[in-house]
């Protein structure tokens, strides 16, 4: 017998699908208060960035040895989470996995929000952000930093297109159905819908463009995190000097992105009342997917630490001891146990793949993913080949300053604001695709 959770039986019609999905866009209590809260947080933390911009990076905890700190850890984390768009919309979409239909747009919204802020985090880490264009104007092709800027910009562009193009039929519906929308929003829907009325020719061309983007974004998505890993692996530092960082980072990105998507799925299911569309089946499938990518990531973790641990070269010896039972042990084992091993054990059990349990587990996975990026960046920089000596005490250790923490909060709040705004002005569940997947006739008036 098949023990998979069944889709909830509902008497859905095209009119009901439109009503259910469009309703939160017009009526959602507390949204304005939430947006005001996020803008307030961004404003307060923006003042911290102004102090950093005015006084320089000396107000942070970064010094000569740890020149990459909290900001770069955030950058790697944001890039990682953004890969969920490629995983869900493209890889599973190209395989024609039908259960992803209600969650594919949420995945793309997450991808756009996180990769956009990832690019901004790099600017926040610069002492002279006014010179950022010099990376493009005077950048050297040999530099992985130039590669990173290029693939991030490209991935953001393609992700935005992959968010907008499949939404064109839904935007045509929004143009007609959202009568209470502001004139600006009506004009936006009219422009982005491109006169779509679901003719056979329009349908054919649109799906051809979408499939082209789905194919195109796979190598770009792999490139963005592979190139990010090369920023580390192209050095000779202990902890970074490894050949598996590319696939290691990509596997970790799939873990972080899947966890972020599950959390967002739960939020939209509960707050937008989308239980008929984001069902227990989607959570069950995402739980299995999370187990699969966690197992791959666990395999890379074993390789990453078992091989240098077996050889125990002098530099690796110091680095690994600090991670396993030294100053970084708590954060390291939290990332391994809470962010990987324990979730695998729990999610094998079907009852933990229900919406609430898997959402809670995903919170720990996402927190563990951030801890993991932190212990990738900081400990290695504190273990240079030459001994640290004859320097001030604050050069020997790294502790993020209040300014860094505030700017970090700013970046997370900005991600949440982007997701909030996009989910307010666009349907978070595809209307036309959902109807078509259920065999319901779609009608879009001219």
C-alpha positions in Angstrom: 0.0 0.0 0.0 1.1 3.5 -0.7 1.7 5.3 2.6 2.2 8.8 1.1 -0.1 11.5 2.3 -2.9 12.1 -0.1 -3.8 15.4 -1.6 -6.8 16.9 0.3 -9.9 16.2 -1.7 -11.5 19.5 -2.6 -14.2 20.7 -5.0 -11.9 23.2 -6.7 -13.0 25.4 -9.6 -11.1 28.0 -11.5 -13.1 30.7 -9.7 -12.4 29.2 -6.3 -8.7 29.0 -7.1 -8.6 32.6 -8.2 -10.5 33.7 -5.1 -8.4 31.7 -2.6 -5.0 32.8 -4.0 -5.9 36.5 -4.7 -7.7 37.1 -1.4 -4.5 37.5 0.7 -3.2 40.1 -1.8 -6.2 42.4 -0.9 -7.0 41.5 2.6 -4.2 40.5 5.0 -4.5 41.8 8.6 -1.3 42.9 10.3 0.7 43.2 7.1 1.1 47.0 7.3 2.3 46.7 10.9 4.8 44.0 9.9 6.2 46.2 7.1 6.4 49.2 9.4 8.4 47.0 11.9 10.8 45.9 9.2 11.3 49.4 7.8 12.0 50.6 11.4 14.6 47.9 11.9 16.2 48.7 8.6 16.3 52.4 9.5 17.8 51.9 12.9 20.4 49.4 11.6 21.0 51.7 8.7 22.3 54.3 11.2 24.9 51.7 12.3 26.0 51.3 8.7 26.2 55.1 8.4 28.6 55.1 11.3 30.7 52.4 9.6 30.7 54.4 6.4 31.7 57.6 8.1 34.4 56.1 10.5 35.6 53.2 8.4 35.8 49.4 9.0 37.7 50.1 12.2 34.4 50.2 14.0 34.0 46.5 13.2 35.8 43.6 14.9 37.8 42.9 11.7 41.5 43.5 11.8 44.6 42.5 9.9 44.2 38.7 10.4 40.4 38.4 10.2 39.7 40.7 7.3 36.7 38.6 6.4 34.2 38.4 9.3 30.5 38.3 9.8 29.7 40.0 6.5 31.3 37.4 4.4 29.7 34.6 6.4 26.4 36.3 5.7 27.3 36.7 2.0 28.0 32.9 1.6 24.8 32.1 3.6 22.6 34.3 1.4 24.1 32.9 -1.8 23.4 29.4 -0.5 19.8 30.0 0.3 19.2 31.6 -3.1 20.0 28.3 -4.8 16.6 26.9 -3.8 15.1 28.6 -6.9 17.3 26.7 -9.2 16.7 23.4 -7.3 12.9 23.6 -7.2 11.9 25.6 -10.3 14.6 24.3 -12.7 16.0 20.9 -11.7 12.7 19.4 -10.4 10.7 21.5 -12.9 12.7 20.0 -15.9 12.1 16.6 -14.4 8.3 17.4 -14.5 7.8 16.8 -10.8 4.2 17.9 -10.4 4.0 18.4 -6.6 6.3 21.5 -6.9 3.6 23.5 -8.7 2.2 25.3 -5.6 5.6 26.0 -4.1 7.7 26.9 -7.2 6.9 30.6 -7.0 7.7 30.8 -3.3 11.1 29.3 -4.1 11.7 31.9 -6.8 10.7 34.8 -4.5 13.2 33.5 -1.9 15.9 33.1 -4.6 15.4 36.7 -5.8 15.4 38.2 -2.3 18.4 36.4 -1.0 20.6 36.8 -4.1 19.8 40.5 -4.3 20.8 41.1 -0.7 23.9 38.8 -1.2 25.2 41.3 -3.7 24.4 44.2 -1.3 26.3 42.5 1.6 29.5 42.6 -0.5 29.0 46.4 -0.8 28.3 46.6 3.0 31.7 44.9 3.6 33.6 47.5 1.6 35.4 50.4 3.2 34.9 52.4 0.1 31.6 51.3 -1.5 31.8 54.2 -3.9 34.5 52.3 -5.7 32.4 49.2 -6.3 32.2 49.8 -10.0 36.0 49.5 -10.2 35.5 45.8 -9.8 33.8 45.7 -13.2 35.8 48.6 -14.9 39.3 47.5 -13.8 38.7 43.9 -12.7 41.1 41.3 -13.8 39.7 38.2 -15.4 42.1 36.1 -13.2 40.3 37.3 -10.1 37.5 35.0 -8.6 36.0 38.2 -7.2 35.2 39.4 -10.7 33.8 36.0 -11.5 31.6 36.1 -8.4 30.2 39.6 -9.2 29.4 38.4 -12.8 27.6 35.2 -11.8 25.7 36.9 -9.0 24.4 39.6 -11.4 23.6 37.0 -14.0 21.8 34.7 -11.5 19.7 37.6 -10.1 18.7 38.6 -13.7 17.7 35.1 -14.7 16.0 34.4 -11.4 13.9 37.6 -11.8 12.9 36.5 -15.3 12.1 33.0 -14.0 9.8 34.6 -11.4 8.1 37.0 -13.8 7.6 35.0 -17.0 5.6 32.1 -15.4 3.6 34.7 -13.7 2.4 36.5 -16.9 -0.9 34.5 -17.1 -1.6 35.2 -13.4 -0.8 38.9 -13.9 -3.4 39.0 -16.6 -5.9 37.7 -14.1 -4.8 40.2 -11.5 -5.4 43.0 -13.9 -9.0 42.0 -14.2 -9.8 40.6 -10.8 -8.0 43.0 -8.4 -10.5 45.8 -8.7 -9.4 47.4 -5.4 -5.8 47.6 -6.4 -4.2 51.1 -6.6 -3.8 52.7 -10.0 0.0 52.1 -9.8 -0.5 48.4 -9.2 -3.1 48.1 -12.0 -0.6 49.8 -14.4 2.1 47.4 -13.2 -0.1 44.3 -13.8 -1.0 45.7 -17.3 2.6 46.2 -18.3 3.9 42.9 -16.9 1.0 40.8 -18.3 2.1 41.9 -21.8 -1.5 41.6 -23.2 -1.6 37.8 -22.4 -5.0 36.2 -23.1 -3.9 32.5 -23.2 -4.2 31.9 -26.9 -2.5 28.7 -28.1 0.3 30.7 -29.7 1.0 32.8 -26.6 0.9 29.6 -24.5 3.4 27.9 -26.7 5.9 30.8 -26.9 5.7 31.5 -23.2 6.4 27.9 -22.2 9.2 27.7 -24.6 10.8 30.8 -23.0 10.3 29.4 -19.5 11.9 26.1 -20.4 14.8 27.9 -21.9 15.3 29.8 -18.7 15.0 26.7 -16.6 17.8 25.1 -18.6 19.9 28.2 -18.5 19.7 28.8 -14.8 21.1 25.4 -13.9 24.7 26.1 -14.9 24.4 29.6 -13.7 23.1 28.5 -10.3 25.9 25.9 -10.0 28.4 28.5 -11.0 27.3 31.1 -8.5 28.1 28.9 -5.5 31.1 27.1 -7.1 32.7 30.4 -7.8 31.9 31.6 -4.3 33.7 28.5 -3.0 36.7 29.3 -5.2 37.2 32.6 -3.2 38.2 30.3 -0.4 39.6 27.2 -2.2 42.0 29.3 -4.4 44.1 30.1 -1.3 46.6 27.9 0.5 45.0 28.4 4.0 44.3 25.4 6.1 40.6 24.6 6.1 40.2 26.2 2.7 42.9 24.4 0.6 40.7 21.6 -0.7 39.5 20.6 -4.1 35.9 19.6 -3.1 34.8 23.0 -2.0 32.7 23.5 -5.2 30.3 20.6 -4.8 30.6 20.9 -1.0 29.2 24.4 -1.1 26.5 23.5 -3.7 25.3 20.6 -1.5 25.2 22.8 1.6 23.3 25.4 -0.4 20.6 22.9 -1.3 20.2 22.1 2.4 19.9 25.7 3.5 17.6 26.6 0.6 15.3 23.6 1.2 15.0 24.5 4.9 14.2 28.2 4.0 11.5 27.1 1.6 9.9 24.8 4.1 9.7 27.6 6.6 8.2 30.0 4.0 5.7 27.3 2.9 4.5 26.9 6.5 4.1 30.7 6.9 2.1 31.2 3.7 0.0 28.0 4.3 -1.1 29.3 7.7 -1.2 33.1 7.3 -2.5 33.1 3.7 -4.9 30.2 4.4 -3.6 28.1 1.5 -4.1 24.7 3.0 -5.9 23.5 -0.1 -2.8 24.2 -2.2 0.2 23.9 0.0 -0.8 20.5 1.4 0.7 17.8 3.7 2.0 16.2 0.5 4.3 19.1 -0.3 5.7 19.0 3.2 6.2 15.3 3.0 8.0 15.5 -0.3 10.1 18.5 0.8 11.0 16.5 4.0 12.3 13.6 1.8 14.1 16.1 -0.4 15.8 17.6 2.7 16.9 14.2 3.9 18.4 13.5 0.5 20.4 16.7 0.2 21.4 16.4 3.9 22.8 12.9 3.2 24.8 14.3 0.3 26.1 17.2 2.4 27.0 14.7 5.2 29.1 12.7 2.7 31.0 15.9 1.8 31.5 16.8 5.4 33.0 13.4 6.1 35.4 13.9 3.2 36.2 17.5 4.2 37.3 16.5 7.7 38.2 12.8 7.6 40.9 13.1 4.9 42.9 16.0 6.5 42.2 14.4 10.0 43.8 11.2 8.8 46.9 12.9 7.5 47.1 15.5 10.3 49.5 17.9 8.7 50.7 20.6 11.2 48.4 23.4 10.0 45.4 21.1 9.6 46.1 19.6 13.0 45.7 23.0 14.7 42.7 23.9 12.7 40.8 20.7 13.2 41.5 20.5 17.0 40.1 24.0 17.3 36.9 22.9 15.5 36.4 19.5 17.2 37.1 20.4 20.8 38.6 23.8 20.9 37.2 27.4 20.9 34.9 26.7 17.9 33.6 23.3 19.1 30.1 24.5 20.2 29.3 26.2 17.0 30.9 23.5 14.8 29.0 20.6 16.5 25.8 22.7 16.5 26.1 23.1 12.8 26.8 19.4 12.3 24.2 17.9 14.7 21.4 20.4 14.6 21.9 21.4 11.0 22.4 17.9 9.5 22.6 14.7 11.4 19.6 15.0 13.8 17.3 16.3 11.0 18.2 13.3 8.9 17.3 10.9 11.8 14.1 12.7 12.6 12.8 13.3 9.0 13.2 9.6 8.1 10.1 9.2 10.4 6.9 10.2 8.6 5.3 11.9 11.5 8.1 14.5 11.6 7.3 15.4 7.9 4.0 17.0 8.9 3.8 20.8 8.5 4.6 22.0 12.1 7.3 19.5 13.0 9.2 19.9 9.7 9.0 23.7 10.0 10.6 23.6 13.5 13.3 21.2 12.2 13.9 23.4 9.3 14.5 26.4 11.6 17.3 24.5 13.3 18.7 23.4 9.9 18.7 27.0 8.7 20.4 28.2 11.9 22.9 25.4 11.5 23.6 26.4 8.0 24.5 29.9 9.1 26.7 28.6 11.9 28.4 26.4 9.3 29.3 29.5 7.1 30.6 31.3 10.1 33.0 28.4 11.1 34.1 28.1 7.4 35.1 31.8 7.3 36.5 32.8 10.7 38.6 30.0 12.2 40.7 29.6 9.1 41.7 33.2 9.2 42.8 32.9 12.8 45.1 30.0 11.9 47.6 31.6 9.4 50.8 29.7 8.4 52.9 32.2 10.3 52.4 32.6 14.1 50.4 35.6 15.3 52.7 37.6 17.5 53.6 41.1 18.5 50.2 42.4 17.7 47.5 44.0 19.9 45.1 41.6 21.8 42.1 42.5 19.5 44.1 41.2 16.5 44.4 37.7 18.1 40.7 37.1 18.5 37.6 38.1 16.5 34.4 39.2 18.0 31.7 40.9 15.9 31.1 44.4 17.0 27.6 45.9 17.7 28.0 47.7 14.3 28.5 44.4 12.5 25.6 42.7 14.3 23.3 45.7 13.5 24.3 45.7 9.8 23.7 41.9 9.8 20.2 42.4 11.2 19.7 45.0 8.5 20.5 42.5 5.7 18.1 39.9 7.2 15.4 42.5 7.6 15.8 43.6 4.0 15.4 40.0 2.8 12.2 39.7 4.8 10.9 43.0 3.4 11.6 42.0 -0.2 9.8 38.6 0.3 6.9 40.4 2.1 6.5 43.0 -0.7 6.7 40.5 -3.5 4.2 38.1 -1.8 1.9 41.1 -1.4 1.8 42.3 -4.9 2.1 38.9 -6.7 0.2 35.6 -6.2 2.5 33.3 -4.1 0.8 30.2 -5.6 0.5 30.0 -9.4 -3.1 30.3 -10.4 -3.1 29.1 -14.0 -0.5 26.3 -13.4 -2.5 25.1 -10.4 -5.7 24.9 -12.4 -4.0 23.2 -15.3 -2.4 20.6 -13.0 -5.8 19.7 -11.7 -7.4 19.5 -15.2 -9.5 22.6 -14.7 -10.3 24.8 -17.7 -8.5 28.1 -17.7 -10.3 31.2 -19.0 -8.5 34.6 -19.2 -10.6 37.4 -20.6 -9.1 40.0 -23.0 
